[in-house]
Amino acid sequence: MGRSCRRTASSAFPPTFARICHIALLFVLLAPTCVIRAQDGHSVCGNLSASPTLTPFVEPLPILPTIDISTGVPITLGAYKISQSVHPDLPNTTFYGFGTSPETATYPGPTLEAQKDVRSYVRFENHITDAEHIFVVDRTLHHANPARGGVPISVHLHGADSESRYDGHPEAWHTAAGDRGKAFVTLDNEYPNEQPASPLWYHDHTVGLTRLNVAAGLVGLYFIRSKAEEPPFLPCGEYEIPMVLQDKQFFPNGSINFPDVGVVPDMYPQWCPDYTGDTILVNGKAWPYLDVYRGVYRLRILNGANSRSFTLAFSDPRIKFLQIGTDGGYLWKPVELQNITLAPAYRVDVLVDFRSVPCGSSVFLNNSAVDTVLSNGTTPTTNSVMKFNVVERPPGSPDQYVEIPEFFGPVPNVSALAAGAAYRNVNLTVVVPPKGNISFLLSDKHWVEPATETPHIYSTEIWDIFHLISSGSHPIHLHLVNFLVMHTQAYNFTRFNASECSLLLPYTEPSSCFLGPPRPPQPTEIGWKDTIIVEHGTVMRLLVPFTTRSGAKYSFDPTTFPGYVWHCHNLDHEDNDMMRPLLFLPPV
């Protein structure tokens, strides 16, 4: 029994411990100043005025418009300034959104539907004519600074195997007035879609402004479909629900409340290390609801937030997630989870079974993750995400038939892939006074310094990522490639910073900092990934094949200008200065 559930296409739419402690002290010392300035009408990092009270679950979840890009016909998506409602009790909000015209531009942008091995052509144009950004730009950061002003953009297709000139390089920005960054090559992008069926997303990646442009709305989903890989009886059509999660804060006039006073304004007038909002948006609506039948639904969830992680669970403990996919596509075996954590840029593909819920009942999707390291708590309003109302199926509607495979594909042979791999150590660090202004760094290097991660294309490396910052977690993203988590190992951060032990010795040695043997991947770390959370006090080991998932050669040359990047996907950290070049050398 076969069927087609394709949606109808639409054209509409390492420092010392003392130094690390200093940054925490700065946060504490700043608190009294924040209160005074907040009363003065400013939006102060970590002390934003609360959004107006909004009644949750009053509007339906929008189903995002889709565009079929598998026809070989080029499409043009423009970035526009738009006005859009997030809640009926709040005036319209100004966003930057994507669309085929000013009238059809939306936040989030339209979902682009591609087919595996069918090349697609997308031109991204900038039609944002504002002289200044809707948010205040911190000009003390290294940032895109067009000569004629305006709002620069550079669109990155996150998770794609694509030539670097189509990768949305941070220095490849362009403006509506025609100014261009030093890495700019073209507006016309070609995506070969040669990788497995997977959920990608497109978002702005402009150097020093990514956090602003993503918070302003420049995000959208991109699905690669594959008739050969797609199991025939998974939920589809109205039972497949794409969901883009973001958090924002709002002023009473509907505009987005984004900090214009930084955490340490004497260093950075506007930069905030962790922007979080008290309002959860799903597909652009605040706490929406979705009417569902007593069936099985496929939720394709993206965490598109600047810095917030989500730990999702249902209010009814009988309702669980059956995860079937992650960033890089299908898992080899479904995993049942009571809750699931999504760091910024994570995508999950989950099945949710509502057949045990009586009609007329409601189930809530909740969030229990803390806001950020700045608060180390939760804002009560962010504990809710959305509501599912279980309703009667319309008379005469066809029954749903669902068949979930026990296996989606072979388990990767990690030992074989790792054989002969080169080892590379990279660090997550922070600079604090007196060494310099606060900056989050990768291996103690700033963005503008020469590349140090220069693997040979078609080689395989094992990356040990050392989290050497006193707190927090960092979602690390590598462009072009997918990787596998091999293991994570906890270490004694206090002893390490006191130089009382070594991270170069196994945990069985008395002078080792490690607290135990390596831990295998957690259920949510299994699968091919392009972004992974690295927690405080840990060393994470990744297996990184710098090749296609099939092992074949790329249909393009990954060594050409301008190259790729790797970075923290906390966008506030990425913009200051937690991003580095990833440049490929010719094959050995």
C-alpha positions as CSV (number, residue, x, y, z in Angstrom):
1,M,0.0,0.0,0.0
2,G,1.7,3.2,-1.1
3,R,0.8,6.8,-0.9
4,S,2.2,10.3,-1.6
5,C,2.3,12.8,1.2
6,R,4.3,15.5,-0.7
7,R,3.0,18.9,0.3
8,T,1.7,21.2,-2.4
9,A,4.4,23.6,-3.5
10,S,3.8,27.3,-3.1
11,S,5.6,30.2,-4.7
12,A,4.0,32.5,-2.2
13,F,5.9,32.3,0.3
14,P,43.3,27.8,29.0
15,P,43.0,30.7,31.3
16,T,43.8,30.6,35.0
17,F,41.0,30.0,37.5
18,A,41.4,33.5,38.9
19,R,40.8,35.1,35.5
20,I,37.8,33.0,34.9
21,C,36.3,34.0,38.3
22,H,36.8,37.6,37.3
23,I,34.1,37.3,34.6
24,A,31.6,36.1,37.2
25,L,32.6,39.0,39.4
26,L,31.9,41.4,36.6
27,F,28.3,40.0,36.3
28,V,27.8,40.5,40.0
29,L,29.2,44.0,40.1
30,L,27.1,45.0,37.2
31,A,23.8,44.1,38.7
32,P,23.1,47.4,40.6
33,T,24.0,49.3,37.5
34,C,21.5,47.2,35.5
35,V,18.6,48.1,37.7
36,I,19.3,51.9,37.5
37,R,19.7,51.8,33.7
38,A,16.6,49.6,33.2
39,Q,14.6,52.2,35.0
40,D,16.1,54.7,32.6
41,G,14.4,53.0,29.6
42,H,17.3,50.9,28.4
43,S,17.3,47.2,27.7
44,V,20.1,45.8,29.8
45,C,21.7,42.5,29.2
46,G,20.4,40.0,31.9
47,N,17.8,42.5,33.2
48,L,15.3,43.0,30.4
49,S,11.9,44.3,31.3
50,A,9.3,41.6,31.2
51,S,7.1,41.1,28.1
52,P,3.4,42.0,28.4
53,T,1.3,39.2,29.9
54,L,0.0,37.1,27.0
55,T,-2.6,34.4,27.3
56,P,-1.0,31.2,26.0
57,F,-2.6,28.7,23.6
58,V,-5.0,31.0,21.9
59,E,-3.8,30.8,18.4
60,P,-3.2,27.8,16.2
61,L,0.3,26.7,15.2
62,P,1.1,28.1,11.7
63,I,2.0,25.6,9.1
64,L,4.9,27.1,7.3
65,P,4.6,27.7,3.6
66,T,6.7,25.4,1.4
67,I,8.5,25.9,-1.9
68,D,9.5,22.9,-4.1
69,I,13.1,23.6,-5.2
70,S,13.6,20.1,-6.8
71,T,12.4,21.2,-10.3
72,G,15.7,22.6,-11.5
73,V,14.1,26.0,-11.8
74,P,16.0,28.7,-9.9
75,I,14.1,30.6,-7.2
76,T,14.8,33.9,-5.6
77,L,14.3,34.5,-1.9
78,G,14.6,38.0,-0.6
79,A,15.2,39.3,2.9
80,Y,12.7,42.0,3.7
81,K,11.5,44.1,6.6
82,I,8.1,42.8,7.5
83,S,5.3,43.3,10.1
84,Q,3.8,40.1,11.6
85,S,1.6,39.2,14.6
86,V,3.0,36.8,17.2
87,H,-0.1,37.1,19.5
88,P,-3.5,38.8,19.2
89,D,-2.9,40.7,22.5
90,L,0.3,42.3,21.1
91,P,0.6,44.8,18.3
92,N,2.4,43.5,15.2
93,T,6.1,42.9,15.5
94,T,8.8,44.2,13.0
95,F,10.9,41.3,11.8
96,Y,13.3,40.7,9.0
97,G,11.9,37.8,7.0
98,F,12.4,35.7,3.8
99,G,10.1,35.4,0.9
100,T,9.7,35.5,-2.8
101,S,8.3,39.1,-2.6
102,P,7.7,41.7,0.1
103,E,4.0,40.5,0.3
104,T,4.9,36.9,0.9
105,A,7.9,37.3,3.2
106,T,7.4,35.6,6.5
107,Y,9.2,34.8,9.8
108,P,10.2,32.0,9.8
109,G,10.9,31.9,6.1
110,P,9.3,29.3,3.8
111,T,10.4,25.7,4.1
112,L,12.4,24.7,1.0
113,E,11.8,21.1,-0.2
114,A,14.7,19.5,-2.0
115,Q,15.3,16.0,-3.5
116,K,18.4,14.0,-2.9
117,D,20.8,14.1,-5.9
118,V,18.7,16.8,-7.6
119,R,20.6,20.1,-7.7
120,S,18.7,23.2,-6.5
121,Y,19.3,26.8,-7.2
122,V,18.5,29.5,-4.7
123,R,19.3,33.2,-5.1
124,F,19.3,35.1,-1.8
125,E,18.8,38.9,-2.3
126,N,18.9,41.6,0.3
127,H,16.0,44.0,0.2
128,I,16.4,45.4,3.7
129,T,16.7,49.1,3.0
130,D,17.0,50.3,6.7
131,A,19.8,52.7,7.2
132,E,20.4,51.0,10.6
133,H,19.5,47.6,12.0
134,I,16.3,47.3,14.1
135,F,18.7,46.4,17.0
136,V,21.6,48.4,18.1
137,V,24.9,47.2,16.6
138,D,27.9,46.9,18.9
139,R,30.7,48.4,16.8
140,T,33.4,47.4,19.3
141,L,33.1,43.8,18.0
142,H,34.6,42.7,14.7
143,H,31.6,43.1,12.4
144,A,30.5,43.7,8.9
145,N,30.7,47.4,8.4
146,P,29.4,48.4,5.0
147,A,30.6,51.8,3.7
148,R,27.1,53.0,2.9
149,G,25.5,51.6,6.0
150,G,22.5,49.3,6.0
151,V,21.9,45.8,7.1
152,P,24.3,43.2,5.7
153,I,23.3,39.6,5.3
154,S,25.1,36.3,4.4
155,V,22.8,33.2,4.2
156,H,24.3,29.9,5.4
157,L,22.5,26.6,4.6
158,H,23.3,24.9,7.9
159,G,24.2,21.2,7.5
160,A,24.7,21.3,3.7
161,D,27.4,19.7,1.6
162,S,28.0,22.7,-0.6
163,E,30.8,24.6,-2.2
164,S,32.3,27.2,0.1
165,R,31.3,30.1,-2.1
166,Y,27.6,29.0,-1.5
167,D,28.1,28.3,2.2
168,G,27.2,31.7,3.5
169,H,30.8,32.6,4.7
170,P,30.6,35.2,7.5
171,E,32.7,37.7,5.4
172,A,30.6,37.1,2.3
173,W,27.9,39.6,3.3
174,H,26.1,42.0,1.0
175,T,23.7,44.9,1.4
176,A,20.7,46.3,-0.4
177,A,22.9,49.2,-1.5
178,G,25.5,46.9,-3.1
179,D,28.3,46.8,-0.5
180,R,30.0,43.5,-0.2
181,G,32.3,41.7,2.2
182,K,35.8,40.6,1.4
183,A,34.7,36.9,0.9
184,F,31.7,37.7,-1.3
185,V,31.5,35.7,-4.5
186,T,27.8,35.4,-5.6
187,L,24.2,35.8,-4.7
188,D,23.3,32.7,-6.7
189,N,23.7,29.5,-4.8
190,E,23.8,25.9,-6.0
191,Y,23.1,23.1,-3.6
192,P,23.9,19.5,-4.9
193,N,21.7,17.8,-2.2
194,E,24.0,14.7,-2.5
195,Q,23.8,13.9,1.2
196,P,21.3,11.6,2.9
197,A,17.7,12.8,3.5
198,S,18.0,15.2,6.4
199,P,16.6,18.4,8.0
200,L,18.7,21.4,7.3
201,W,18.0,25.1,7.9
202,Y,19.1,28.4,6.4
203,H,19.9,31.4,8.5
204,D,22.0,34.6,8.4
205,H,25.7,34.2,9.2
206,T,27.1,37.7,8.9
207,V,30.3,38.3,10.9
208,G,29.6,40.1,14.1
209,L,25.9,40.4,13.4
210,T,24.6,36.8,13.2
211,R,22.9,37.1,16.6
212,L,21.1,40.2,15.5
213,N,19.9,38.9,12.2
214,V,18.7,35.6,13.5
215,A,16.9,37.2,16.4
216,A,15.3,39.5,13.9
217,G,13.9,36.6,12.0
218,L,16.2,35.5,9.2
219,V,15.7,31.7,9.6
220,G,14.0,29.0,7.7
221,L,13.8,25.2,7.2
222,Y,15.3,23.2,4.3
223,F,14.4,19.5,3.9
224,I,16.3,17.0,1.7
225,R,13.9,14.2,0.8
226,S,14.8,10.9,-0.7
227,K,12.3,8.4,-2.1
228,A,14.9,5.6,-1.7
229,E,15.6,6.4,1.9
230,E,12.2,7.4,3.2
231,P,10.3,4.5,4.8
232,P,6.9,4.3,3.1
233,F,4.6,4.3,6.1
234,L,5.9,7.1,8.4
235,P,3.5,9.9,9.2
236,C,3.3,12.4,6.5
237,G,1.1,15.1,5.0
238,E,-1.0,16.7,7.8
239,Y,0.7,14.3,10.3
240,E,4.2,15.8,9.6
241,I,4.7,19.0,11.5
242,P,7.8,21.2,11.1
243,M,8.4,23.3,14.2
244,V,10.9,26.2,14.6
245,L,11.5,27.1,18.2
246,Q,12.8,30.5,19.3
247,D,12.5,32.7,22.3
248,K,12.1,36.5,22.4
249,Q,11.3,39.4,24.7
250,F,8.8,42.0,23.7
251,F,7.9,45.6,24.4
252,P,4.3,46.6,24.9
253,N,4.3,48.1,21.4
254,G,5.1,44.6,19.9
255,S,8.7,45.3,19.0
256,I,11.5,42.9,20.1
257,N,13.2,43.8,23.3
258,F,16.9,43.1,22.5
259,P,19.7,44.5,24.8
260,D,21.1,47.9,24.0
261,V,23.3,48.0,27.1
262,G,25.9,45.2,27.4
263,V,26.9,43.1,30.3
264,V,30.1,45.1,30.7
265,P,29.3,48.4,28.9
266,D,32.8,49.8,29.4
267,M,34.1,47.0,27.3
268,Y,31.2,46.3,24.9
269,P,28.4,48.9,24.9
270,Q,25.8,46.5,23.6
271,W,27.1,43.0,23.5
272,C,25.3,40.4,25.7
273,P,26.8,37.0,26.2
274,D,23.5,35.2,26.4
275,Y,20.3,36.6,24.9
276,T,17.2,34.8,26.1
277,G,13.5,35.9,26.0
278,D,10.6,35.2,28.3
279,T,8.3,34.3,25.4
280,I,8.5,31.1,23.4
281,L,7.6,31.2,19.8
282,V,6.8,28.2,17.6
283,N,6.7,28.9,13.9
284,G,6.4,32.6,14.8
285,K,3.5,32.4,17.2
286,A,3.7,32.7,21.0
287,W,2.6,29.5,22.7
288,P,0.4,28.2,20.0
289,Y,-1.9,25.1,20.0
290,L,-2.3,22.4,17.5
291,D,-5.4,20.2,17.1
292,V,-4.3,16.6,16.5
293,Y,-6.2,13.3,15.9
294,R,-5.7,10.2,17.9
295,G,-2.8,9.2,15.6
296,V,1.0,9.2,15.3
297,Y,2.6,12.5,14.4
298,R,6.1,13.3,13.0
299,L,7.5,16.5,14.5
300,R,10.5,18.0,12.7
301,I,11.9,20.3,15.4
302,L,14.6,23.0,15.0
303,N,16.0,25.0,17.9
304,G,16.6,28.3,16.1
305,A,17.3,30.3,19.3
306,N,20.3,32.5,19.9
307,S,21.5,30.9,23.1
308,R,18.6,29.0,24.7
309,S,18.6,25.2,25.0
310,F,15.3,23.4,25.3
311,T,14.6,20.2,27.3
312,L,11.2,19.1,26.0
313,A,8.8,16.7,27.6
314,F,5.0,16.2,27.5
315,S,2.7,16.9,30.5
316,D,1.3,13.4,30.1
317,P,4.1,10.9,31.0
318,R,2.5,8.3,28.7
319,I,3.5,10.5,25.8
320,K,7.1,10.0,24.8
321,F,9.3,10.9,21.9
322,L,10.5,8.2,19.5
323,Q,13.5,9.8,17.9
324,I,14.1,8.6,14.4
325,G,16.5,11.3,13.2
326,T,18.9,14.0,14.0
327,D,21.0,16.7,12.3
328,G,22.4,14.4,9.7
329,G,19.3,12.4,8.9
330,Y,17.9,9.1,10.1
331,L,19.3,7.2,13.1
332,W,20.1,3.6,12.4
333,K,17.6,2.6,15.2
334,P,14.8,4.5,16.8
335,V,15.3,5.7,20.4
336,E,12.5,6.2,22.9
337,L,12.9,9.2,25.2
338,Q,10.9,10.7,28.0
339,N,12.5,14.1,27.3
340,I,14.8,15.4,24.7
341,T,17.3,18.3,24.8
342,L,18.0,20.6,21.9
343,A,20.9,23.0,22.0
344,P,20.8,25.9,19.5
345,A,21.0,24.6,15.9
346,Y,19.9,21.1,16.9
347,R,17.3,19.4,14.7
348,V,15.4,16.3,15.8
349,D,13.0,14.1,13.9
350,V,10.6,12.5,16.4
351,L,7.4,10.5,16.3
352,V,4.7,11.2,18.9
353,D,1.8,8.8,19.5
354,F,-1.5,10.4,20.6
355,R,-3.6,7.2,20.2
356,S,-3.8,6.7,24.0
357,V,-5.1,10.2,24.7
358,P,-8.9,10.5,24.8
359,C,-10.6,13.0,22.4
360,G,-11.3,16.2,24.2
361,S,-8.0,16.1,26.2
362,S,-5.0,18.3,25.9
363,V,-1.4,17.6,26.2
364,F,1.2,20.3,26.9
365,L,4.7,20.4,25.5
366,N,6.9,21.8,28.3
367,N,10.5,23.0,28.7
368,S,12.6,22.5,31.8
369,A,16.0,23.7,30.6
370,V,17.5,26.7,32.5
371,D,17.6,30.0,30.7
372,T,21.3,30.7,30.6
373,V,24.4,30.7,32.7
374,L,23.6,34.4,33.5
375,S,20.5,33.3,35.5
376,N,21.0,29.6,36.1
377,G,17.2,29.4,36.6
378,T,14.1,29.3,34.5
379,T,11.7,32.1,33.7
380,P,8.2,30.6,34.5
381,T,6.7,31.6,31.2
382,T,9.4,29.6,29.3
383,N,8.4,26.4,31.0
384,S,5.6,26.1,28.4
385,V,6.1,25.7,24.6
386,M,2.7,24.8,23.1
387,K,-0.4,22.7,23.5
388,F,-1.8,19.7,21.6
389,N,-5.6,19.3,21.6
390,V,-6.8,15.8,20.8
391,V,-9.9,16.1,18.6
392,E,-12.2,13.7,16.7
393,R,-11.2,12.8,13.2
394,P,-13.7,14.3,10.6
395,P,-16.3,11.8,9.4
396,G,-15.2,10.0,6.3
397,S,-11.5,10.8,6.6
398,P,-9.1,8.0,5.9
399,D,-7.6,6.0,8.7
400,Q,-3.9,6.5,9.3
401,Y,-1.6,3.6,8.7
402,V,1.9,3.8,10.3
403,E,4.7,1.4,10.2
404,I,7.9,2.2,12.1
405,P,11.0,0.3,11.0
406,E,13.1,-1.4,13.6
407,F,16.2,-0.2,11.7
408,F,16.8,2.6,9.3
409,G,20.2,1.6,8.1
410,P,23.5,0.0,9.1
411,V,25.3,1.1,12.3
412,P,28.5,3.1,11.4
413,N,31.7,1.1,11.9
414,V,33.4,3.6,14.2
415,S,36.6,1.4,14.6
416,A,37.0,1.1,10.8
417,L,36.4,4.8,10.3
418,A,38.8,5.7,13.1
419,A,41.6,3.5,11.8
420,G,44.5,5.7,10.8
421,A,42.8,8.9,11.9
422,A,44.9,11.9,12.9
423,Y,44.2,13.4,16.3
424,R,43.5,17.1,16.9
425,N,43.1,18.9,20.2
426,V,41.0,22.0,20.3
427,N,40.0,24.1,23.3
428,L,37.0,26.2,24.4
429,T,38.4,29.2,26.3
430,V,37.6,32.7,27.5
431,V,39.6,35.8,27.6
432,V,39.0,38.2,30.6
433,P,40.7,41.3,31.9
434,P,43.6,42.0,32.4
435,K,44.5,39.8,29.4
436,G,41.9,41.6,27.2
437,N,38.3,42.3,26.8
438,I,35.9,39.4,27.5
439,S,35.9,37.1,24.5
440,F,34.9,33.5,24.0
441,L,37.6,31.7,21.9
442,L,38.4,28.5,20.2
443,S,41.9,27.3,21.1
444,D,42.8,30.8,22.3
445,K,42.5,32.2,18.8
446,H,40.4,35.1,17.5
447,W,38.4,34.9,14.3
448,V,40.8,37.2,12.4
449,E,43.9,35.1,13.1
450,P,45.3,32.7,10.5
451,A,43.6,29.3,10.2
452,T,44.9,26.6,12.5
453,E,42.3,23.9,11.6
454,T,43.5,22.8,8.1
455,P,42.7,19.1,7.6
456,H,43.3,17.4,4.3
457,I,40.1,16.8,2.4
458,Y,39.1,13.1,2.4
459,S,41.1,12.4,5.5
460,T,39.6,11.4,8.9
461,E,40.4,13.1,12.2
462,I,39.6,12.5,15.8
463,W,38.9,15.8,17.6
464,D,39.2,16.1,21.4
465,I,37.3,19.2,22.4
466,F,38.5,20.5,25.9
467,H,35.9,22.7,27.6
468,L,38.2,24.9,29.7
469,I,35.7,27.6,30.7
470,S,34.4,27.8,34.3
471,S,30.8,27.1,33.5
472,G,28.1,26.7,30.9
473,S,27.9,24.6,27.7
474,H,28.7,25.4,24.1
475,P,27.1,23.9,21.0
476,I,30.0,23.4,18.6
477,H,29.2,23.4,14.8
478,L,31.4,22.3,12.0
479,H,30.5,23.4,8.4
480,L,30.4,21.0,5.5
481,V,30.8,17.7,7.4
482,N,28.9,15.5,9.8
483,F,30.6,13.7,12.7
484,L,30.0,11.0,15.4
485,V,30.4,11.4,19.1
486,M,32.8,8.7,20.3
487,H,32.8,9.5,24.0
488,T,32.8,12.2,26.7
489,Q,35.1,12.3,29.8
490,A,34.6,14.4,32.9
491,Y,37.5,16.0,34.6
492,N,38.2,18.0,37.8
493,F,38.1,21.6,36.7
494,T,39.2,23.1,40.0
495,R,42.3,20.9,40.2
496,F,43.1,21.5,36.6
497,N,43.1,25.2,37.0
498,A,45.2,25.0,40.1
499,S,47.8,23.0,38.0
500,E,47.4,20.1,40.3
501,C,46.8,17.5,37.6
502,S,47.0,16.8,33.9
503,L,44.5,16.1,31.1
504,L,47.2,14.3,29.2
505,L,47.2,11.3,31.6
506,P,44.5,8.5,31.7
507,Y,42.2,8.6,34.7
508,T,43.9,5.6,36.3
509,E,47.0,7.7,36.9
510,P,47.2,9.5,40.2
511,S,48.1,12.8,38.5
512,S,45.3,12.6,36.0
513,C,42.5,15.2,36.2
514,F,39.9,12.8,34.8
515,L,37.2,11.6,37.2
516,G,36.4,8.3,35.5
517,P,36.6,6.4,32.3
518,P,35.1,7.8,29.1
519,R,31.3,7.7,28.9
520,P,29.7,6.5,25.7
521,P,27.3,8.8,23.8
522,Q,24.0,9.6,25.5
523,P,20.9,8.7,23.5
524,T,20.5,12.3,22.2
525,E,24.2,12.3,21.1
526,I,23.8,9.2,18.9
527,G,23.7,9.7,15.1
528,W,25.4,11.8,12.5
529,K,25.6,15.3,13.9
530,D,26.9,18.7,12.7
531,T,26.4,20.5,16.1
532,I,27.1,19.0,19.5
533,I,26.8,20.3,23.1
534,V,30.2,20.3,24.9
535,E,29.6,20.7,28.7
536,H,31.7,22.4,31.3
537,G,34.3,20.1,32.9
538,T,34.4,17.6,30.1
539,V,36.5,16.6,27.1
540,M,34.4,15.4,24.1
541,R,35.9,13.1,21.5
542,L,34.5,13.3,17.9
543,L,35.1,11.2,14.9
544,V,35.2,13.6,12.0
545,P,35.5,12.2,8.4
546,F,36.2,15.1,6.1
547,T,34.3,13.4,3.2
548,T,30.8,12.7,2.0
549,R,28.7,10.4,4.1
550,S,28.8,7.8,1.2
551,G,32.6,8.0,1.1
552,A,32.5,9.2,-2.5
553,K,34.2,12.4,-3.6
554,Y,32.4,15.7,-3.5
555,S,31.1,17.0,-6.8
556,F,32.9,20.2,-6.1
557,D,36.3,21.3,-4.8
558,P,36.1,22.0,-1.0
559,T,39.6,23.6,-1.0
560,T,38.6,26.7,-3.0
561,F,38.0,30.3,-1.8
562,P,36.7,31.4,0.7
563,G,36.7,28.2,2.8
564,Y,34.5,27.1,5.7
565,V,34.3,27.8,9.4
566,W,33.6,26.1,12.7
567,H,32.2,27.9,15.7
568,C,30.0,27.9,18.8
569,H,26.3,28.1,17.9
570,N,25.5,30.2,20.8
571,L,25.3,33.1,18.5
572,D,26.2,35.7,21.1
573,H,29.5,33.8,21.6
574,E,30.0,33.3,17.9
575,D,29.9,37.1,17.4
576,N,32.5,37.6,20.1
577,D,34.8,35.8,19.0
578,M,34.1,32.1,19.1
579,M,34.5,31.2,15.5
580,R,37.5,30.0,13.4
581,P,38.3,29.3,9.8
582,L,38.1,25.6,8.7
583,L,40.3,25.4,5.6
584,F,40.8,22.2,3.7
585,L,44.1,21.2,2.1
586,P,44.2,19.0,-1.0
587,P,44.0,15.3,-0.5
588,V,47.2,13.5,0.5
